[in-house]
């Protein structure tokens, strides 16, 4: 499996290049956005949007601006989160505020959110509403993350937190794609739930890997309370890891069960592949 | 003239109360948004949106959610700007980051932008595109403001900076209102230009008053280069003030000339009143 070779990946990369190419070369904002956009990432969320559009009968070429909007609001959230948690390295390169300064980085995030509004503007009320709601969830979820080191923080708090902080944007990617593909509220709701399960599994894996000190390209001065740490209060290290993996597998099963309700095609197959790729395939 | 008694003011205040009422009372986000929304402000931009809708044949009741979106993105920009310029007092009360902390304030701004996306979502491509573009301009304009203390900064830079930082949101308020009222691109363009002149005049007045040390409810640890300071390089203090006032009068004349091309009605009259109220009526 090589996502970089997928048509959807090429579409989003090309749309991103065109966007940067069309911007004022001399402005510092362009330099920052170019830095952020060239700093890697698998483009999973925009690809999920395009594939969700396809399984609902849409053409991924017609959803690429919405997919780019998702990628930009995701980048904005990374920039703002890095500012808050003091992250110095993101995807192996210096974070935006380390390179350009605090004020410029915050405004770059604001600019990217606004650019994403312009990009999503032609896609209709349902898609735009879901887009805004995902942004609200992400901001609330990050508040929760910032606070999670304080006081008691149980499994319920953890799931609520990652649902908002991480799963909401996966959920919106899938539901927005569905709406653009012509889905009604019921089908878009199925896609939203699919995305939520994928995002939940993804965040548990991310937290588990950080817990196991496997990740070393993401150094942070701040630690939040994660699922294996919550389990560790009541069980051994080995059991906490095992139990976390079981939770990941459960979320992935839910996600793939939803995909199973769609007519099998190349796009459902690709969605299964990315679901596994960013979750169970990452497990040790 | 008492804006608080206008129907448009009552509509926006009521929509804002309803929004806060509908939110989770226990969350810190709600507390912050309540603090921000209850911290005054004349609601000029949302009222301008509703009145612009009316002069284009619309009903202000139908544009109130878009008006609230404008007010929220404005509040978000104030919160983020305060974080950057170290503003400790806003409208006579402590700024959001002084009261709730840095991280929470930044995320409150992000939440408000996202909420504004949800609110603007039913108003169609043109309105939403103008909304996003205004946000892009504001972020770029603030970058400019942050940089304006460095190096050379001439009259052209100043106008470009305030057009983006301040006038863009007035321009979008008027054009979005126009689109919602049923205007075509040409009429919406006239309204956009009207708003841009009002916003430009408003910012020159604000800068002039700060220059003259008249404002004392807005203390800041940061100073940016303003029009009277640019004039002062080449002329006396008195002439710099006089010349700045002439620039305000010119912008207001342009704005009111545009309003003069619409059929006179209660709403055009109110637009003239708020135009004057926030510009020439504020002059010493």
Interface residues (C-beta under 8 A of the other chain):
Chain A: X27 X28 X29 X77 X80 X83 X84 X102 X103 X104 X106 X107 X108 X109 X110 X111 X113 X114 X115 X116 X117 X118 X119 X120 X121 X122 X125 X128 X129 X131 X132 X133 X134 X135 X136 X138 X139 X140 X142 X143 X146 X147
Chain B: X27 X28 X29 X77 X80 X83 X84 X102 X103 X104 X106 X107 X108 X109 X110 X111 X113 X114 X115 X116 X117 X118 X119 X120 X121 X122 X125 X128 X129 X131 X132 X133 X134 X135 X136 X138 X139 X140 X142 X143 X146 X147
